[in-house]
Amino acid sequence: MDTLDGRLIRLLAEEPRIGVLECSRRLQVARGTVQARLDRLQAKGVIGGFGPEVDPAAIGYPVTAFATLEISQGQGADVRAHVAGVPEVLELHTITGIGDMMVRIVARSNADLQRVIDRVVGFDGIVRSSTAIVLENPVPYRILPLVDQAAAE
C-alpha cells in the first residue's frame, strides 16, 4: 500500500459513485493505472466491495446492542449458522476473554430488542448471554484514518 493507493481509496470512500476515468483525472494518473490499482486492491482483499452504506436506523432499526455469547464446547459451527440466520444480526465475531462470540444486533425498539435477543439465544448451543444497549456512537465505523496511516508507512 502506498500513497496513491491511499488517495484512491479515500477518493472512492468520499465519492463512491465516481468512475475510473474521473478518478484518474482527479488523481492525475493514467486511467489504466487507476484500473490496475483497483484490480490489485480488490484481488488482495483491501477493497471488498462498492455497495451502498445503509444506516439501520434510517430503515427502521434505531436500537443497536452488542451481545456476548457463551457457547457449549464443540457447538461453534452450529451457533454460527443459527446466528447468521437472524436478519437483525449485523456482525458476529469470535472473541477471547469472557464469552466466546460477540454479536452486533439491531432492533426496531427496546421491546423488539427482547424479541431479537430471544431469537438469537434460543438455541441449545448457547449457554449464556449478556447484552449491552448502545446509547451513542461518537466514533462510527471508519477506516480512512487507518488507510492514511498505512499509506504513509
Backbone as CSV, one residue per row, in Angstrom:
resi,resn,N_x,N_y,N_z,CA_x,CA_y,CA_z,C_x,C_y,C_z
1,MET,0.839,-1.173,0.000,0.000,0.000,0.000,0.885,1.238,0.000
2,ASP,0.626,2.126,-0.930,1.418,3.351,-0.995,0.477,4.557,-0.989
3,THR,1.046,5.740,-1.166,0.230,6.957,-1.077,-0.832,7.030,-2.182
4,LEU,-0.518,6.539,-3.378,-1.520,6.558,-4.444,-2.687,5.628,-4.097
5,ASP,-2.387,4.450,-3.563,-3.459,3.552,-3.122,-4.321,4.257,-2.074
6,GLY,-3.688,4.912,-1.126,-4.414,5.623,-0.079,-5.284,6.733,-0.631
7,ARG,-4.748,7.494,-1.560,-5.520,8.575,-2.177,-6.710,8.022,-2.972
8,LEU,-6.491,6.905,-3.663,-7.553,6.270,-4.446,-8.664,5.757,-3.520
9,ILE,-8.297,5.095,-2.447,-9.298,4.583,-1.505,-10.071,5.731,-0.878
10,ARG,-9.384,6.778,-0.474,-10.056,7.940,0.123,-11.049,8.549,-0.875
11,LEU,-10.628,8.710,-2.123,-11.497,9.282,-3.144,-12.753,8.425,-3.324
12,LEU,-12.564,7.106,-3.389,-13.708,6.207,-3.562,-14.616,6.206,-2.335
13,ALA,-14.039,6.345,-1.147,-14.846,6.391,0.075,-15.651,7.676,0.148
14,GLU,-15.044,8.772,-0.277,-15.732,10.058,-0.223,-16.763,10.212,-1.339
15,GLU,-16.495,9.594,-2.491,-17.407,9.685,-3.638,-17.550,8.301,-4.267
16,PRO,-18.348,7.423,-3.656,-18.425,6.032,-4.105,-18.975,5.834,-5.516
17,ARG,-19.638,6.824,-6.055,-20.216,6.661,-7.395,-19.310,7.198,-8.501
18,ILE,-18.120,7.604,-8.139,-17.188,8.160,-9.121,-16.672,7.043,-10.040
19,GLY,-16.438,7.376,-11.280,-15.941,6.393,-12.235,-14.416,6.372,-12.296
20,VAL,-13.887,5.361,-12.953,-12.441,5.193,-13.072,-11.814,6.362,-13.824
21,LEU,-12.461,6.810,-14.863,-11.920,7.924,-15.645,-11.825,9.194,-14.800
22,GLU,-12.871,9.483,-14.020,-12.840,10.669,-13.169,-11.802,10.508,-12.056
23,CYS,-11.645,9.301,-11.545,-10.590,9.044,-10.546,-9.230,9.378,-11.130
24,SER,-8.992,8.924,-12.337,-7.687,9.162,-12.962,-7.448,10.655,-13.177
25,ARG,-8.500,11.373,-13.547,-8.375,12.809,-13.744,-8.033,13.510,-12.426
26,ARG,-8.748,13.172,-11.363,-8.532,13.841,-10.080,-7.212,13.449,-9.427
27,LEU,-6.795,12.211,-9.632,-5.530,11.764,-9.044,-4.340,12.088,-9.935
28,GLN,-4.633,12.556,-11.157,-3.615,12.927,-12.138,-2.694,11.762,-12.487
29,VAL,-3.324,10.615,-12.754,-2.613,9.427,-13.234,-3.429,8.834,-14.373
30,ALA,-2.824,7.935,-15.114,-3.499,7.328,-16.254,-4.673,6.455,-15.807
31,ARG,-5.687,6.369,-16.676,-6.856,5.532,-16.397,-6.429,4.096,-16.143
32,GLY,-5.502,3.604,-16.932,-5.013,2.231,-16.765,-4.353,2.013,-15.415
33,THR,-3.688,3.041,-14.903,-3.062,2.954,-13.581,-4.126,2.801,-12.505
34,VAL,-5.177,3.612,-12.599,-6.265,3.524,-11.626,-6.912,2.142,-11.687
35,GLN,-7.193,1.670,-12.901,-7.841,0.366,-13.050,-6.954,-0.750,-12.508
36,ALA,-5.665,-0.690,-12.796,-4.737,-1.708,-12.292,-4.665,-1.678,-10.765
37,ARG,-4.639,-0.482,-10.193,-4.609,-0.353,-8.731,-5.892,-0.921,-8.127
38,LEU,-7.032,-0.578,-8.706,-8.301,-1.098,-8.208,-8.338,-2.622,-8.272
39,ASP,-7.921,-3.168,-9.407,-7.911,-4.619,-9.565,-7.015,-5.278,-8.522
40,ARG,-5.839,-4.707,-8.295,-4.896,-5.266,-7.320,-5.454,-5.154,-5.900
41,LEU,-6.027,-4.011,-5.560,-6.586,-3.820,-4.222,-7.761,-4.765,-3.975
42,GLN,-8.553,-5.024,-5.005,-9.647,-5.983,-4.863,-9.110,-7.406,-4.744
43,ALA,-8.132,-7.756,-5.556,-7.568,-9.105,-5.516,-6.927,-9.419,-4.170
44,LYS,-6.335,-8.407,-3.553,-5.702,-8.592,-2.240,-6.705,-8.519,-1.093
45,GLY,-7.958,-8.185,-1.383,-8.974,-8.091,-0.338,-8.973,-6.777,0.415
46,VAL,-8.175,-5.806,-0.046,-8.153,-4.496,0.599,-9.499,-3.803,0.379
47,ILE,-9.992,-3.842,-0.852,-11.315,-3.316,-1.183,-12.229,-4.518,-1.354
48,GLY,-13.270,-4.553,-0.522,-14.166,-5.704,-0.536,-15.452,-5.490,-1.302
49,GLY,-15.743,-4.270,-1.660,-16.980,-4.029,-2.390,-17.237,-2.556,-2.586
50,PHE,-18.247,-2.285,-3.383,-18.613,-0.915,-3.704,-20.096,-0.674,-3.444
51,GLY,-20.686,-1.476,-2.567,-22.113,-1.357,-2.275,-22.432,-0.135,-1.442
52,PRO,-23.699,0.201,-1.359,-24.088,1.374,-0.580,-23.964,1.093,0.924
53,GLU,-23.677,2.137,1.689,-23.709,2.045,3.144,-25.149,2.312,3.558
54,VAL,-25.718,1.395,4.305,-27.103,1.532,4.739,-27.118,1.766,6.245
55,ASP,-27.821,2.793,6.674,-27.965,3.103,8.092,-29.173,2.340,8.624
56,PRO,-28.965,1.380,9.541,-30.098,0.615,10.066,-31.202,1.499,10.656
57,ALA,-30.827,2.589,11.332,-31.830,3.488,11.921,-32.727,4.087,10.839
58,ALA,-32.152,4.397,9.689,-32.919,5.022,8.608,-33.923,4.067,7.976
59,ILE,-33.741,2.753,8.167,-34.700,1.790,7.618,-35.555,1.164,8.725
60,GLY,-35.568,1.832,9.897,-36.484,1.404,10.940,-35.899,0.590,12.078
61,TYR,-34.575,0.540,12.190,-33.917,-0.212,13.267,-32.980,0.710,14.047
62,PRO,-33.539,1.600,14.891,-32.713,2.587,15.581,-31.975,2.076,16.818
63,VAL,-32.330,0.903,17.310,-31.694,0.364,18.517,-30.572,-0.581,18.118
64,THR,-29.380,-0.330,18.670,-28.223,-1.209,18.441,-27.781,-1.756,19.781
65,ALA,-27.370,-3.013,19.789,-26.865,-3.639,21.006,-25.765,-4.618,20.645
66,PHE,-24.938,-4.912,21.629,-23.912,-5.932,21.496,-24.227,-7.034,22.494
67,ALA,-24.204,-8.262,22.037,-24.446,-9.405,22.914,-23.212,-10.287,22.919
68,THR,-22.786,-10.653,24.114,-21.704,-11.619,24.279,-22.349,-12.972,24.514
69,LEU,-21.924,-13.950,23.755,-22.492,-15.293,23.859,-21.454,-16.267,24.388
70,GLU,-21.851,-17.076,25.331,-21.040,-18.199,25.769,-21.687,-19.439,25.172
71,ILE,-20.879,-20.273,24.539,-21.437,-21.427,23.842,-20.900,-22.734,24.414
72,SER,-21.613,-23.809,24.144,-21.174,-25.137,24.549,-19.989,-25.560,23.689
73,GLN,-19.064,-26.283,24.295,-17.899,-26.781,23.553,-18.359,-27.595,22.343
74,GLY,-17.709,-27.369,21.227,-18.000,-28.115,20.010,-19.225,-27.643,19.258
75,GLN,-19.843,-26.559,19.686,-21.075,-26.068,19.054,-20.851,-24.843,18.172
76,GLY,-19.594,-24.444,17.995,-19.296,-23.214,17.266,-19.930,-23.127,15.898
77,ALA,-19.772,-24.148,15.088,-20.300,-24.104,13.720,-21.819,-24.008,13.716
78,ASP,-22.473,-24.762,14.601,-23.932,-24.722,14.663,-24.437,-23.367,15.152
79,VAL,-23.761,-22.807,16.160,-24.160,-21.491,16.670,-23.965,-20.434,15.586
80,ARG,-22.842,-20.493,14.873,-22.603,-19.532,13.782,-23.725,-19.587,12.752
81,ALA,-24.095,-20.799,12.366,-25.163,-20.955,11.369,-26.486,-20.418,11.897
82,HIS,-26.802,-20.712,13.154,-28.045,-20.216,13.751,-28.056,-18.687,13.782
83,VAL,-26.995,-18.089,14.294,-26.934,-16.632,14.440,-26.964,-15.955,13.068
84,ALA,-26.304,-16.537,12.097,-26.295,-15.968,10.743,-27.690,-15.951,10.125
85,GLY,-28.582,-16.784,10.629,-29.945,-16.827,10.113,-30.870,-15.767,10.691
86,VAL,-30.368,-14.946,11.594,-31.177,-13.879,12.205,-30.889,-12.576,11.463
87,PRO,-31.870,-12.028,10.737,-31.620,-10.836,9.914,-31.108,-9.629,10.699
88,GLU,-31.504,-9.497,11.955,-31.096,-8.349,12.756,-29.660,-8.440,13.247
89,VAL,-29.000,-9.556,13.003,-27.584,-9.704,13.362,-26.757,-9.080,12.245
90,LEU,-26.026,-8.017,12.578,-25.206,-7.328,11.586,-23.794,-7.889,11.523
91,GLU,-23.283,-8.380,12.664,-21.927,-8.915,12.719,-21.864,-10.013,13.766
92,LEU,-20.956,-10.932,13.553,-20.649,-11.962,14.540,-19.145,-12.128,14.557
93,HIS,-18.560,-12.031,15.739,-17.120,-12.209,15.904,-16.878,-13.271,16.964
94,THR,-15.893,-14.121,16.741,-15.436,-14.973,17.833,-14.409,-14.150,18.593
95,ILE,-14.424,-14.283,19.923,-13.607,-13.407,20.763,-12.861,-14.188,21.832
96,THR,-11.895,-13.518,22.452,-11.226,-14.051,23.628,-11.813,-13.363,24.848
97,GLY,-11.464,-13.838,26.018,-11.960,-13.213,27.236,-13.261,-13.833,27.672
98,ILE,-14.069,-13.030,28.352,-15.363,-13.522,28.827,-16.285,-13.682,27.633
99,GLY,-16.777,-14.855,27.451,-17.639,-15.141,26.312,-16.851,-15.712,25.154
100,ASP,-17.578,-16.235,24.194,-16.966,-16.877,23.028,-17.236,-16.120,21.737
101,MET,-18.364,-15.424,21.701,-18.751,-14.700,20.495,-19.339,-13.347,20.878
102,MET,-19.155,-12.367,20.004,-19.734,-11.034,20.174,-20.602,-10.772,18.944
103,VAL,-21.843,-10.373,19.203,-22.814,-10.155,18.134,-23.296,-8.709,18.185
104,ARG,-23.294,-8.060,17.039,-23.909,-6.731,16.947,-25.280,-6.923,16.342
105,ILE,-26.299,-6.467,17.058,-27.668,-6.647,16.605,-28.396,-5.303,16.587
106,VAL,-29.443,-5.236,15.793,-30.285,-4.046,15.737,-31.729,-4.467,15.957
107,ALA,-32.539,-3.500,16.368,-33.954,-3.772,16.610,-34.757,-2.503,16.346
108,ARG,-36.068,-2.684,16.243,-36.971,-1.562,15.971,-37.246,-0.725,17.221
109,SER,-37.109,-1.341,18.392,-37.350,-0.654,19.662,-36.718,-1.491,20.765
110,ASN,-36.742,-0.980,22.001,-36.234,-1.783,23.111,-37.072,-3.040,23.302
111,ALA,-38.377,-2.924,23.135,-39.236,-4.104,23.245,-38.912,-5.106,22.142
112,ASP,-38.676,-4.617,20.943,-38.316,-5.503,19.837,-36.942,-6.127,20.065
113,LEU,-36.060,-5.414,20.756,-34.745,-5.963,21.070,-34.885,-7.248,21.873
114,GLN,-35.841,-7.292,22.781,-36.058,-8.518,23.552,-36.406,-9.680,22.631
115,ARG,-37.253,-9.426,21.639,-37.605,-10.466,20.660,-36.370,-10.952,19.918
116,VAL,-35.529,-10.006,19.474,-34.323,-10.368,18.732,-33.376,-11.174,19.616
117,ILE,-33.168,-10.724,20.851,-32.289,-11.452,21.774,-32.820,-12.862,22.017
118,ASP,-34.120,-12.974,22.229,-34.712,-14.301,22.437,-34.476,-15.201,21.236
119,ARG,-34.565,-14.631,20.063,-34.323,-15.435,18.853,-32.852,-15.842,18.752
120,VAL,-31.945,-14.916,19.060,-30.514,-15.227,18.992,-30.147,-16.304,20.005
121,VAL,-30.576,-16.138,21.248,-30.148,-17.074,22.307,-31.023,-18.313,22.397
122,GLY,-32.085,-18.370,21.616,-32.972,-19.536,21.642,-32.396,-20.706,20.870
123,PHE,-31.236,-21.152,21.284,-30.529,-22.239,20.590,-29.782,-23.036,21.654
124,ASP,-29.862,-24.343,21.596,-29.264,-25.195,22.632,-27.760,-25.008,22.793
125,GLY,-27.067,-24.609,21.753,-25.619,-24.440,21.839,-25.178,-23.187,22.579
126,ILE,-26.113,-22.286,22.877,-25.787,-21.055,23.594,-26.138,-21.248,25.068
127,VAL,-25.117,-21.149,25.914,-25.273,-21.401,27.340,-25.719,-20.150,28.084
128,ARG,-25.135,-19.000,27.739,-25.383,-17.756,28.480,-25.137,-16.585,27.531
129,SER,-25.805,-15.480,27.839,-25.566,-14.269,27.056,-25.610,-13.054,27.960
130,SER,-24.996,-11.996,27.491,-25.018,-10.706,28.179,-25.144,-9.645,27.093
131,THR,-26.065,-8.712,27.288,-26.338,-7.716,26.259,-26.108,-6.308,26.785
132,ALA,-25.538,-5.457,25.950,-25.354,-4.044,26.262,-25.978,-3.230,25.140
133,ILE,-26.851,-2.311,25.498,-27.507,-1.449,24.516,-26.623,-0.239,24.246
134,VAL,-26.473,0.098,22.994,-25.678,1.253,22.586,-26.494,2.522,22.849
135,LEU,-25.897,3.463,23.567,-26.549,4.742,23.826,-26.180,5.792,22.790
136,GLU,-24.933,5.772,22.367,-24.424,6.768,21.421,-23.265,6.142,20.661
137,ASN,-23.029,6.626,19.463,-21.934,6.132,18.639,-21.062,7.319,18.209
138,PRO,-20.241,7.858,19.135,-19.480,9.068,18.826,-18.384,8.864,17.773
139,VAL,-17.909,7.634,17.596,-16.942,7.335,16.539,-17.513,6.181,15.724
140,PRO,-18.327,6.478,14.709,-18.890,5.405,13.898,-17.789,4.665,13.148
141,TYR,-18.139,3.477,12.670,-17.161,2.683,11.943,-16.476,3.556,10.909
142,ARG,-15.163,3.483,10.900,-14.379,4.289,9.967,-13.134,3.507,9.595
143,ILE,-12.600,3.806,8.452,-11.403,3.112,8.003,-10.369,4.078,7.438
144,LEU,-10.799,5.261,7.026,-9.884,6.186,6.347,-8.681,6.612,7.184
145,PRO,-8.803,6.870,8.494,-7.590,7.198,9.251,-6.561,6.060,9.224
146,LEU,-7.046,4.828,9.249,-6.142,3.674,9.184,-5.513,3.548,7.796
147,VAL,-6.310,3.801,6.751,-5.777,3.785,5.378,-4.700,4.843,5.233
148,ASP,-4.970,6.042,5.742,-3.966,7.123,5.664,-2.680,6.722,6.363
149,GLN,-2.797,6.110,7.533,-1.611,5.689,8.266,-0.845,4.600,7.517
150,ALA,-1.576,3.616,6.981,-0.926,2.519,6.243,-0.244,3.039,4.979
151,ALA,-0.875,3.998,4.299,-0.292,4.546,3.073,0.944,5.375,3.351
152,ALA,1.014,5.961,4.540,2.152,6.812,4.888,3.363,6.010,5.367
153,GLU,3.168,4.780,5.742,4.279,3.966,6.283,5.163,3.401,5.199
